[in-house]
């Protein structure tokens, strides 16, 4: 019997945003594997969602992202639409023009805000279903 076929892959991010980027990308892969989305997030939506996790969804964060991407308002709206369509963002119950993180990402954000260094322990577990 072979031992040690599973191991942890160390991720050595340069900063908090990169660490969140890794977490968001892994989460989008998980959503793909569970059939909630057809593909994992592309790079730019992943970066935008990472910014939202780090700084919150606000006009200031959107302005920062727009400057970071050197993008138009139309392009930023397109990125936000992609995140809403994938279920990463949800419309606010009281204000249709406002978006919020989905509950899982909101918990990750709370975990990050509590202690940015411990979000590196964000874990996923997988259950294999062989269709039996």
C-alpha positions in Angstrom: 0.0 0.0 0.0 1.3 3.4 -1.0 1.5 5.9 1.8 1.6 9.7 1.6 -0.1 10.1 -1.7 -1.7 13.3 -0.5 0.3 16.3 0.7 -0.2 20.0 1.4 1.0 22.3 -1.4 2.5 25.3 0.3 1.3 28.7 -1.1 3.7 31.5 -0.4 1.8 34.7 -1.2 3.7 38.0 -1.4 0.8 39.9 0.3 -2.7 39.6 1.6 -4.3 40.3 -1.7 -2.4 37.5 -3.4 -3.4 35.1 -0.5 -7.0 36.0 -1.0 -6.6 35.6 -4.7 -5.5 32.0 -4.1 -8.5 31.3 -1.8 -11.0 32.8 -4.3 -9.6 30.8 -7.2 -9.8 27.6 -5.1 -13.3 28.4 -4.1 -14.3 29.0 -7.8 -12.7 25.6 -8.7 -14.8 24.0 -5.9 -18.0 25.7 -7.4 -17.1 24.3 -10.8 -16.6 20.8 -9.4 -19.9 20.9 -7.6 -21.7 22.0 -10.8 -22.7 25.4 -9.5 -20.8 27.2 -12.3 -19.5 26.0 -15.7 -16.0 27.2 -15.3 -13.7 28.6 -12.5 -13.3 32.4 -12.5 -10.9 34.0 -14.9 -8.1 36.1 -13.6 -9.7 39.6 -13.6 -13.0 38.6 -11.8 -10.9 36.7 -9.3 -8.8 39.8 -8.6 -11.9 41.9 -8.3 -13.5 39.5 -5.9 -10.2 39.4 -3.9 -10.4 43.2 -3.6 -14.0 42.9 -2.4 -12.9 40.4 0.3 -10.1 42.6 1.4 -11.7 46.0 1.3 -15.4 45.4 1.2 -17.8 46.2 -1.6 -17.9 50.0 -1.7 -17.7 52.9 -4.2 -14.1 53.4 -3.1 -13.2 49.7 -3.8 -14.9 49.9 -7.2 -12.9 53.1 -8.0 -9.7 51.4 -6.9 -10.4 48.4 -9.1 -11.3 50.5 -12.0 -8.0 52.3 -11.7 -6.1 49.0 -11.2 -7.6 47.4 -14.3 -7.5 50.7 -16.3 -11.1 49.9 -17.2 -14.3 51.7 -18.1 -17.4 51.8 -16.0 -19.0 49.5 -18.6 -16.2 46.9 -18.2 -16.4 47.1 -14.4 -20.2 46.5 -14.6 -19.5 43.5 -16.8 -17.1 42.0 -14.2 -19.6 42.5 -11.5 -22.3 40.9 -13.6 -20.0 37.9 -14.1 -19.6 37.6 -10.3 -23.4 37.9 -9.8 -24.2 35.3 -12.5 -21.7 32.9 -10.9 -23.3 33.3 -7.5 -20.3 35.0 -5.9 -22.2 38.2 -5.4 -25.9 38.6 -4.5 -28.2 41.5 -4.9 -29.0 43.3 -1.6 -32.5 42.5 -0.3 -33.4 46.1 0.1 -31.4 47.9 -2.6 -31.3 46.3 -6.1 -28.3 48.5 -7.1 -26.2 47.1 -4.3 -24.4 43.7 -4.2 -23.1 41.7 -1.3 -20.8 38.7 -1.1 -22.5 35.3 -1.0 -22.7 33.8 2.6 -19.6 31.6 2.2 -17.4 34.5 0.9 -18.8 36.7 3.6 -17.7 34.2 6.2 -14.2 34.1 4.6 -14.1 37.9 4.7 -15.0 37.9 8.4 -12.3 35.3 9.0 -9.8 37.4 7.1 -10.8 40.6 8.9 -10.4 38.8 12.3 -6.8 37.9 11.5 -5.4 38.3 7.9 -2.7 35.7 8.5 -5.0 32.9 9.5 -7.0 33.0 6.3 -4.2 30.9 4.9 -5.7 28.0 6.8 -8.9 28.3 4.7 -9.6 24.6 4.1 -11.7 22.6 1.6 -12.7 19.0 1.9 -13.9 16.9 -1.0 -16.4 14.1 -1.0 -16.0 11.6 -3.8 -19.3 10.3 -5.2 -18.9 7.3 -7.4 -22.6 7.3 -8.4 -23.5 4.1 -6.5 
